Amino acid sequence: MYSLSLKIIIAQLIFLVFVSSLQIVLTRHENRLFVSVLQELHQEDAELIDSCQEIQLEIISLTKHHHVERIAREELKMIKPKNIIVITP
């Protein structure tokens, strides 16, 4: 009925269709994994941004004058001088 070469071509085409469909399945699976990793990275990015903002607020509060003055008085036992004399050249 069919010649041998035609049967071989049909078998090759069937094999190629199978390989192509398998590659599509694998690519979709890989794509899902990448999307999952991307979502995790976005979540981590948001957490790092929040953490950075908290640290910046803490730095601002720690560098305020009254905070520095309190540490100088309480922890370093410093006192404000009574008489300040400025000597200029």
Backbone torsions as a table, in degrees:
resi	resn	phi	psi	omega
1	MET	NA	-72.3	176.1
2	TYR	-97.5	147.0	177.8
3	SER	-75.3	161.9	-176.9
4	LEU	-62.3	-39.4	-179.1
5	SER	-66.3	-36.8	177.9
6	LEU	-67.2	-39.2	177.0
7	LYS	-63.4	-39.1	178.6
8	ILE	-66.0	-42.2	178.8
9	ILE	-63.3	-43.6	178.7
10	ILE	-63.2	-42.1	178.6
11	ALA	-63.7	-40.3	178.3
12	GLN	-65.1	-41.2	179.1
13	LEU	-64.6	-42.2	177.7
14	ILE	-62.2	-42.5	178.4
15	PHE	-62.7	-42.9	-179.9
16	LEU	-65.0	-38.9	177.0
17	VAL	-63.3	-42.7	178.4
18	PHE	-62.3	-46.5	180.0
19	VAL	-63.7	-40.5	179.1
20	SER	-63.8	-43.7	-179.7
21	SER	-66.5	-37.4	176.5
22	LEU	-63.9	-41.3	178.2
23	GLN	-64.8	-37.6	177.2
24	ILE	-63.2	-43.9	179.0
25	VAL	-61.8	-45.8	-179.6
26	LEU	-64.7	-39.4	179.4
27	THR	-66.0	-41.9	177.9
28	ARG	-63.8	-40.7	178.2
29	HIS	-63.2	-44.8	178.7
30	GLU	-62.4	-39.7	178.7
31	ASN	-62.1	-42.7	178.1
32	ARG	-61.9	-40.8	178.0
33	LEU	-63.0	-42.8	179.4
34	PHE	-64.5	-39.8	177.8
35	VAL	-63.7	-40.5	177.9
36	SER	-62.3	-45.7	178.6
37	VAL	-64.1	-40.4	179.1
38	LEU	-62.1	-41.7	177.7
39	GLN	-63.6	-41.1	177.3
40	GLU	-62.4	-40.6	179.6
41	LEU	-67.5	-37.5	176.0
42	HIS	-63.4	-41.2	178.5
43	GLN	-63.6	-44.5	179.0
44	GLU	-64.0	-39.0	177.5
45	ASP	-61.2	-44.5	178.7
46	ALA	-63.1	-40.4	178.8
47	GLU	-65.8	-39.7	178.7
48	LEU	-67.4	-37.1	177.1
49	ILE	-64.2	-43.9	177.1
50	ASP	-60.8	-43.9	179.7
51	SER	-62.8	-42.2	179.2
52	CYS	-63.0	-42.1	178.6
53	GLN	-64.7	-39.3	177.1
54	GLU	-63.5	-41.7	179.1
55	ILE	-65.5	-40.1	178.1
56	GLN	-63.0	-41.1	177.3
57	LEU	-64.4	-39.4	178.7
58	GLU	-64.7	-41.1	178.0
59	ILE	-61.8	-43.3	179.5
60	ILE	-61.8	-44.2	-178.2
61	SER	-69.4	-33.8	-179.6
62	LEU	-74.2	-22.4	-179.1
63	THR	-95.4	1.3	176.8
64	LYS	-66.8	149.6	-172.9
65	HIS	-58.3	-45.3	-176.1
66	HIS	-66.1	-32.0	178.8
67	HIS	-69.8	-43.7	178.6
68	VAL	-63.5	-41.1	-179.7
69	GLU	-65.0	-40.8	179.4
70	ARG	-63.7	-43.3	178.3
71	ILE	-63.2	-41.6	179.1
72	ALA	-61.1	-42.8	-179.4
73	ARG	-71.3	-51.7	-170.3
74	GLU	-81.2	-45.7	-174.1
75	GLU	-90.2	-37.0	-177.6
76	LEU	-98.0	-4.3	178.5
77	LYS	56.4	39.0	178.6
78	MET	-90.5	152.4	177.4
79	ILE	-128.1	156.7	177.1
80	LYS	-77.3	136.4	178.1
81	PRO	-69.9	146.1	-179.4
82	LYS	-79.2	-52.9	-179.1
83	ASN	-112.6	124.5	179.6
84	ILE	-107.7	125.0	178.1
85	ILE	-115.6	125.9	178.8
86	VAL	-105.7	123.2	178.7
87	ILE	-108.0	124.7	179.8
88	THR	-112.5	149.7	-179.3
89	PRO	-73.5	NA	NA
